[in-house]
Amino acid sequence: SAFAIDWLSMSYMLTYVPLLFPVAWLLDKRGLRIIALAGSALNALGAWVKLGSLKPHLFPVTVLGQVICSLAQVFILGMPSRIASVWFGSHEVSTACSIAVFGNQLGIAVGFLVPPVLVPNVEDVETLAYHISIMFFMTAGMATALFILVVIVFKEKPPHPPSRAQALIQSRPTEEYSYVRSILRLLRNANFLLLMVTYGLHTSKVMILPTAANSFPVLRLAGEEVNAGRIGLTIILSGMVGALISGIWLDRTKTYK
């Protein structure tokens, strides 16, 4: 049903809300490398689980694989700003953050474009399973390769702090810092609350698109799956260009407001 298809997308939003604060705490306490390893491992695991779901009655296994991948997203989405602040100086932090976000959006864009091309809309279940298996194998292979690269390449922090702010953070005793107090300070900051609500409204609008795009072509635009993917790709690519321009502009001008 359309409702079941929509949950393949909505599971990402559902897992993010309750797990955001625990994962953010883990990022603060254990650092970038642990978070990167957990996120990439869960992504690879979820991709392989989906390979065991290539029968109509095994759709719950597809959902399970999707939920595991959605857990990975909680770890990955919090990393761009942290990577930018830990690894880059004040004159390049916004650009670095926008490029990291760019990578996430590029994945969504590919997700719009590739599946309709790899999986044609055919009635024969065996043929459909064959094409879906190709897509799942490609995804699982890429996710596994990325996990191996994270294990080998990804480092916690550079040998020397890239900015004065990072130097102060790294020299501060850990007992001076309280995660709970920092959250409470944020929730009393009017500027932060305005930004949170604005960003939340914007993101909800963006997330509606892939959720609706999953089922809309099947239910309303028969035979137009590839064009629906191209529409989604165009929208995401436009946003990616805007993100890069904004990041470079902010680093040069510091006009955040």
Disulfide bonds with the S-S distance in Angstrom:
none
